[in-house]
Amino acid sequence: MIQHFINNTFVDAAEGGTFETLNPTTNTPITGVADGSAADIDRAVKAARAAFDSGPWPKMGAEARSKYLRRIGELIEKRADEIAEAEIEDTGIPVSQIKKGAIPRAADNFYFFAEMAMKIGSESFPSDGKFQNYVIRRPVGVAGLITPWNTPFMLETWKVAPCLAAGDTCVLKPAEWSPLSADKLAHIIQEADLPPGAFNIVHGFGESAGAPLVAHPGAQLISFTGETTTGQEIIRNGAATLKRYSMELGGKSPTIVFDDAELDRALDGAIFQMYSLNGERCTAGSRLLVQDSVYDDFVTRLTGRVRAIRVGDPQDAATEVGPLIHPDHWARVRSYMDVARSEGATIAVGGGRPPGFPGGNYFAPTLITDVRNHMRVAQEEIFGPVMVVIRFKDEAEALTIANDIRYGLAAYVWTGDEDRGRRVAESIESGLVWLNSHNVRDLRVPFGGCKASGIGREGGHYSFDFYTEMTTIHVALGQHPIPKMGALK
């Protein structure tokens, strides 16, 4: 049974409700989970509020907070196998991608922000010997952290680590489809002995737990990763209390392959960036743009590779794609196959349940060709192992297609011409662009999107622009002139 974690104590839901989390390989229940309500959120926010207003965490020096964060990172490494097993069971992500990628990265998030906590200080702006102006950063208050179901543990640590490093306290609302690894994080933080109330978890659904967290007057910050429509609703719900938001929302990212690219590497990058993590990746290169002169050969090779992707049990080291997270999501991804056919596109590979997998949420790696950029399958985020391929003639057309989308999270450009690569990368309307690479993250740089893909940036010192309040202090040096309004002459 998974409980809430409030004020350093594991507790049942206030109303006693529970829900089940399912194993996506079989859709059988794994365990019950406390079903959070407004009462649970209120209790958690009040605990976080008390920890912020009266507790030691926000007043603690950066070095002391840094030690706690490093301790959490060490405990994640110590329990890496246990966390990975929970994540695989709950999400269906293949073991090789969890153990080699997501869990080590989660520990790195805490190590990185432990260091960043020590580096973020004040800035000074002297002014002609008349003033010494300086800027200090202080924690804001209570943060509501709402995380998605894809790679949940890594994405939870991506928010929790900078929040705690800044001196804020928090209430984490994990996704209801993948709550197991968040519970592991709660046990780790309890073992790390953070002050009570600094970190809290309330499980539950968006309507009954997420919405009350967003609307709660005791929380000043909302960091959300998820669907664009949900992000819009969150902003509406929090408007009355003037929340500060960080939103990492949907994406339909282009991968552009020019004819002078190193095509073998471009092929590897395009496939990995789309089909890893079961295609449930916000930065997936789900729109593949290929130049006319190499289109036929590239797509022929791509078709063979996609057909050969190994679908299987996520616990098997040979598996490259496992099941989708939930039956409802499987049905949503499957519905786009009917959309593709109705629009005149061709499902060249996949398009449904793969042979040999009668149960669970398995969906075959899918490739859709004969696509035009105006089609729904090219414009809407499918969030599964589904890639669409679009032809282009030249650089100008590639840029037009790449930017003709409501989203702007990530983009990938493959070319042997360095000048063109930079020119295209700087012209794409996107928060993140990789040139001749798949998604290789550097934790020092800002992460986030533009247009309908998000608001704000997190990562490196940019996280602290969200999680801290800046106060400018102006110190007069000497006797500068002050106008004398109303003085007798």
C-alpha positions, 0 to 999 in steps of 0.5 A: 500500500502506497501512502501519502508522505506528510510532515515526514510521516506516511499517512493514509488518505484523509477520506480513506480512499485508494486506487490501484496502479497497474502493471502495463505488461499485464494490466493487473494491479500492483498495489493500492495507492492513497487517493488524495483529496483537498483535505490531504493537500491542505494538510500537506501545504500547511506542513510545508508552510510551517516548515518554511515559516518556522522550520530550519530549512529556508534559514539554513546555509547553502552548505548545510542544504547542499550536504542534505542533497548530496546525501539524497543522491548517495541514497538514490545510488545505493537503492538504484536497483530497487528504484529501477525495479519499481519504475519498470514495473510501474511504467513498462520502460525497458530495463536498459533505459532505466538502469543506464539512464533515468536512475543515474540521472536522478542521482546526478540531479541531486548532486548537481543542485547540491553544487549549484546551491553553493554557487548562487549568491548575490550580485553587486552593482556599484554606481559611481561611488554614490551607491552600492546596489546588490541583489540577494536571492531568497527562497519563495515559499511552498512549491507545488510540483506536479509531475508526469508518468513518463520516467517519473523518478527522474522528472520528480528529482529534476524538480525536487532537487532545485526546489530544496536547493533554493530553500523552498519547501514542497508538495509533490503530486506524482502522476496517478499512473506511475506512483511507485518510484515517488514513494521510494523517493519519500523513503529516501528523503525520510532516511536523509532526515530532512526537517519535517515538512520540507518535502511532502507527497500527496498521491491522487488524480488531477481533478481531486488532488492536483487542482486543489494544490494549484488553487491553494493560497499557501503555495506560491510556486507551481512547476508542472510537466505534462500536457499543454491542455492541462497546463492551460487549466492549471494557469486558470486555476491558479490565477486567483492567487497569482502563482508563479509558474514553470511549465514544460508542456507538449511537443511535436519536435522535428528531426531535419535530415539534410542530404549532406548529413552523415546519414548512418548517424542521422538514422541512429539518432532519429530512431533512438530519439523517437522509439526509446522510452517507448516513445513516451518522451516529451522531446521525441523527434516525432516529425522526421523531415527528410530532404528529397534527394535522399528520402527514398533510400533513407526511408527504406533503411528506416523502415527496415530498422523500425520493423526490427526494433525488439518489443518485449518484456521490459525486464529483458535486457534485450528489449528496446520497446516495452508496453505503453503506460496504461490501457487508456493511453494505448487506445489513444495512440491506436486512435491516431492510426484511423486518423492517419488512414483517413487523412491519406497517410500510409502506415508503413510499419506497425500501427497496432498490437504486435504479434505475440503480445495479446495482453498488456499495453504493447504497441508496435513501433510505428512509421507513417509515411506520405504525410503532409505537415497539415495532417493531424498526425503531423500536428498533434502530440501522439506520445507513443512509438509513432513517427511521421515522415515528411519530405522537403526540398530545400532549407527554406521549406524545411524551416517552414515545415519545422516552424508550422506547428503550435509546439516549440520544445525540441528540434534536431538538425542533421547536416554536414554543413556547419554554417547551415546547421547553425543557421537552421538551429538559430531559426527554428522556433524551439527552446532546445535544438541539437545539431548532429546529435540526439537528446544529450542533456547538459544540466547547466543549460536552460531546459524548456520550450516556447509557444504551446510547449511551455513557460519559463526555463529550469536547469543550471542557475536558470532554475533559481530564477524560478525557485528564488525571489530576488531583492535589490538593496540600494545602499547610499554611500555618502550624502547624495542630493535629495530633492526638497519638495515642500521646503520653505525657500 
